[in-house]
Amino acid sequence: MKMSDRIIKWFFGVPGTIDEHVKAEIGEVSVKALIITFIFELVFNGSLYLYTSLVTITDFETLLYLVTMIQFIAILLIMGGFTTIVLKKRGVTTQEVVADDKRIVEKRLKHKWLRIAPIIFILYWILGTLFTLEGANFFSKIMDLKTMIGSFIFMIIFCPVMYFYEKGNIKVVQNDV
Amino acid sequence: MNQVCEYRRKKKLSQMALANQVGVARQTINLIENNKYNPSLDLCLKIAWSLETDLNTLFWRKKDENE
């Protein structure tokens, strides 16, 4: 498989073969997402420009945080949420299996999330520590029991949710002629 | 309507088997058979080779024929 296909498969969560139909669907959805992002950026930045030129700003720092946060969430929702929902609706992210293989695929999925779980725990643990550091010592903060329990709870919730989400994307098809 | 489904059944191939032979997903074969997706010339050729026939037999339709 080509590197670009691997990236598409990973980024959009396509479980099956990346063929020309899947690429065409992804292309169409991506263009739509890009147009929505462009319109959002145009309207948002235009409104912001108008607002900042009409109103006297005293707290630039808060404004900067607010604007970057809105942009970050909006782009995440448009690029992530919109493409995920549309691709799911069009069946691109659906994994098709024959009835005999369903159990094997589900078992593989379970093992995959069991393998990923420790990585999720470590990532959340490190990132959670970094974001809540507030001047404290990194090593004393990372060894804090609260941080560890928080990461553990996140792992306990996140991994089963993702497992059941991916399990829900499995569709059983008949392998007849 | 194209003749892919008919020729696939003649060859006793499932959609999955044909999809594996030509290197696409089963959904793509299903969409082609139901005229919901226009495949590229390259894919049409692969399907024709796989079903041991030619493009005209599989995909040709008369000008006034309904899609």
Interface residues (C-beta under 8 A of the other chain):
Chain A: G16 T17 D19 E20 H21 V22 G91 T94 E96 V98 V173 N175 D176 V177
Chain B: R8 R9 K12 L13 S14 M16 A19 G23 V24 A25 R26 Q27 T28 L31 Y37 P39 S40 L43
